[in-house]
Amino acid sequence: MPKKPFYSEGLYFSCIRCSACCRYESGYVFLSKTDVQGLVQACKMEYGHFAQVYCRWVSMGGGHERLSLKEKAGFDCIFWSDGCTVYRNRPLQCRTFPFWASVLSSQATWKMAQSGCPGMGQGEFHSGEEIEACLAEQQAEKLISRKNSGMRGV
């Protein structure tokens, strides 16, 4: 019988909106069509203009790229300004933190992530089933990608 994941009995987490996950370190917020639709609506912009202002293509190797949010100087998220300016429409990747496969791969990785996030290990209880649902939603969400044509821009 396979061993249950360490989070199967549930974990505690409440976002306290400290912005630790949104600032100071370089990273990628990969986007799906659903994410972009919500952000376009929140920004009251057309897709093309939104993509030029807020997005970048990130090489994934093998000639493939994924659409990601840009970062400001200092590695702050493009939507961070004294907090998340699109919190209600933030991408799935942001909404499901810290319940990511990479963070949940072991209890050690959870504890390492917990050291940088004051909301982890306290607050709201999330059942193992709820955590599995977050992982499944992320797995099912199709991220925007393209074959690199060698052209620059979005």
C-alpha positions as CSV (number, residue, x, y, z in Angstrom):
1,M,0.0,0.0,0.0
2,P,1.5,3.4,-1.0
3,K,2.5,5.7,1.8
4,K,0.2,8.7,2.3
5,P,1.6,12.1,1.7
6,F,2.6,14.0,4.9
7,Y,-0.3,16.5,4.3
8,S,-3.0,13.8,4.1
9,E,-4.3,14.7,7.6
10,G,-4.4,18.4,6.6
11,L,-2.3,21.5,7.1
12,Y,-2.8,25.0,8.5
13,F,-2.5,28.1,6.4
14,S,-4.0,31.5,6.2
15,C,-2.7,34.2,3.9
16,I,-2.0,37.2,6.1
17,R,-1.2,39.3,3.0
18,C,2.4,39.9,4.1
19,S,3.6,39.8,0.5
20,A,6.6,37.7,1.2
21,C,5.7,35.4,-1.7
22,C,5.3,38.4,-4.1
23,R,8.5,40.3,-3.5
24,Y,12.2,40.3,-3.3
25,E,13.0,37.1,-5.1
26,S,12.9,36.4,-8.8
27,G,10.3,33.9,-9.9
28,Y,7.6,33.2,-12.5
29,V,3.9,33.5,-12.3
30,F,2.8,31.3,-15.2
31,L,-0.6,32.2,-16.7
32,S,-3.6,30.3,-18.1
33,K,-6.3,31.8,-20.3
34,T,-8.5,31.9,-17.3
35,D,-5.9,33.9,-15.4
36,V,-5.4,36.4,-18.2
37,Q,-9.2,36.8,-18.6
38,G,-9.5,37.7,-14.9
39,L,-6.5,40.1,-15.0
40,V,-7.6,41.8,-18.2
41,Q,-11.0,42.4,-16.6
42,A,-9.4,43.7,-13.4
43,C,-7.1,46.0,-15.4
44,K,-9.8,47.1,-17.8
45,M,-7.6,46.5,-20.7
46,E,-7.6,44.6,-24.0
47,Y,-5.6,41.4,-24.1
48,G,-2.9,42.7,-26.5
49,H,-2.2,45.8,-24.5
50,F,-2.3,43.8,-21.2
51,A,0.2,41.3,-22.6
52,Q,2.6,44.0,-23.7
53,V,2.5,45.9,-20.4
54,Y,2.3,43.0,-17.8
55,C,3.6,39.8,-19.5
56,R,6.8,38.2,-20.7
57,W,7.7,34.9,-22.4
58,V,9.9,32.6,-20.5
59,S,12.0,29.9,-22.2
60,M,11.2,26.4,-20.9
61,G,13.9,24.8,-23.1
62,G,13.5,22.8,-26.2
63,G,12.2,25.9,-28.1
64,H,9.1,26.2,-25.9
65,E,8.0,29.3,-23.9
66,R,5.4,30.0,-21.3
67,L,3.6,33.3,-20.6
68,S,4.5,34.8,-17.2
69,L,3.9,38.0,-15.4
70,K,6.7,40.5,-15.5
71,E,8.6,41.6,-12.4
72,K,9.5,45.1,-11.3
73,A,13.0,46.1,-10.4
74,G,13.9,44.4,-7.2
75,F,11.9,41.3,-8.2
76,D,8.5,42.6,-6.9
77,C,5.5,41.2,-8.8
78,I,4.3,43.7,-11.4
79,F,1.0,43.9,-9.5
80,W,2.5,44.6,-6.1
81,S,2.1,48.1,-4.7
82,D,1.6,48.1,-0.9
83,G,-0.1,44.8,-1.5
84,C,-1.6,42.9,-4.4
85,T,-3.5,45.3,-6.6
86,V,-5.4,42.4,-8.3
87,Y,-6.0,40.2,-5.3
88,R,-9.5,39.2,-6.2
89,N,-8.4,38.3,-9.7
90,R,-4.9,36.9,-8.9
91,P,-3.7,33.9,-11.0
92,L,-4.4,30.3,-9.9
93,Q,-0.7,29.9,-9.0
94,C,-1.0,32.8,-6.5
95,R,-4.4,31.6,-5.2
96,T,-3.2,28.1,-4.5
97,F,0.0,29.0,-2.7
98,P,1.4,27.2,-0.6
99,F,-0.4,24.1,-1.9
100,W,2.0,23.5,-4.8
101,A,3.5,20.1,-5.8
102,S,7.0,21.5,-5.3
103,V,6.2,22.8,-1.7
104,L,4.3,19.6,-0.8
105,S,6.9,17.2,-2.2
106,S,8.1,16.5,1.3
107,Q,7.7,17.6,4.9
108,A,11.2,19.1,4.6
109,T,10.3,21.3,1.7
110,W,7.1,22.4,3.5
111,K,9.1,23.4,6.5
112,M,11.7,25.2,4.3
113,A,8.8,27.2,2.7
114,Q,7.2,27.8,6.1
115,S,10.3,29.6,7.2
116,G,9.6,32.3,4.6
117,C,5.8,32.5,5.0
118,P,4.3,33.6,8.4
119,G,0.9,32.3,7.3
120,M,2.0,28.7,6.9
121,G,1.4,26.5,9.9
122,Q,-1.3,28.7,11.4
123,G,-4.8,30.0,10.7
124,E,-7.3,28.1,8.6
125,F,-7.2,24.3,8.5
126,H,-7.1,22.7,5.0
127,S,-8.0,19.1,4.8
128,G,-5.9,16.6,2.8
129,E,-8.8,16.4,0.3
130,E,-8.8,20.2,-0.1
131,I,-5.1,20.2,-0.7
132,E,-5.4,17.4,-3.2
133,A,-8.1,19.4,-5.0
134,C,-5.7,22.4,-5.2
135,L,-3.1,20.2,-6.8
136,A,-5.6,18.7,-9.2
137,E,-6.8,22.1,-10.2
138,Q,-3.2,23.2,-10.9
139,Q,-2.6,20.1,-12.9
140,A,-5.7,20.5,-15.0
141,E,-5.1,24.2,-15.7
142,K,-3.5,24.6,-19.2
143,L,-0.8,27.3,-19.1
144,I,-0.3,29.5,-22.1
145,S,2.7,28.4,-24.1
146,R,4.1,28.6,-27.6
147,K,6.9,27.3,-29.7
148,N,9.6,29.9,-29.8
149,S,9.6,31.3,-33.3
150,G,12.8,33.3,-32.7
151,M,10.8,36.6,-32.7
152,R,10.8,38.9,-29.7
153,G,7.7,40.3,-28.0
154,V,4.3,38.9,-27.0
